[in-house]
C-alpha cells in the first residue's frame, strides 16, 4: 500500500496524490491500483504528481489505500 491517497478526476492520465511519496515509492513501469482500476506509471514529476499510460475509466473515489505492483527487475546473465 502506498503512502497517502489518490483521487483521479475525469477520464485523463493524471495521478493526483495527497501526502503521497511518488518519487520514492513508484518507478516508471510499475502498476498502480486505484479504486480497483490498474494502470501503468508513465511519468513521475513530484511526490504528489504522476501520470499513467492509459486514461482512468471515470472519476474514481478518493482511494486512501492505493496499491503498487512494482516492476520486477530481471537479471540477464550472458556467458
N, C-alpha and C positions, 0 to 999 in steps of 0.2 A: 504494500500500500504506500502511495506517495504522500508526502507531507502536504498539508493544505487542502484546498478544494478547487475544483474546476467547474466552470459554468459556461459552456458553449451556448451562444445565442444565434439562432438562424442557421441556414444551410451554407456554411462557409468553412474554411480550413483553420480558423483561429482557435487556439487553445489558451483561453484567458484563465490565469491562475490567481488565487488569493492565498497569501502566506505559503506559496509553493517554492520549491528549490530545484527548478528545472535544470539549471546549469550543473548541479552535482548529482541529480537523481535520474536524469534522462540522457540518452545519446541518440544521434541520428540513426534511424532504422529500428529503434525499439518500438514495440507495440504498446499503445496506451489504451486502457479500457475505461470509458467514462459513461456512466449510466447505461451499461450494457452494450454500448457501441465500441467496437475495436477499430483503431486506426493506427497507421504507421507514422512516427515522428519524422517530419521532413526538414524542420529547422527549429533552432532554439536561439532566441535573441536576448533573453534575460531570464531571471529566476521566475518571472510571472508571465512570460510571453513565449509561445511556441506555435508551430504550425504543423498540420498533418497533411498527408499526401492526397487525401480524399475528403470531400466536404462531409460534415455531420449530417445526419438524416433530417434533423429538425432542431428546434430549441430543446435542450436537454435540461433536466432538473439539476440544480446545483448538487454536484457529487462531492460529498465530503470524504469519500474513501476511494478515490481513483486508484487504479492499479496499473503497473507497468510490467510487461513481459520483455525483459532485456534481450537484445540480440546476442546470441551465443557466439563467442569468438571461436574460430576454428583454426587450429594449428595445422599447417601443412608441412610435412616432412618430405624433403626431396633427397634421395640418395644419389 
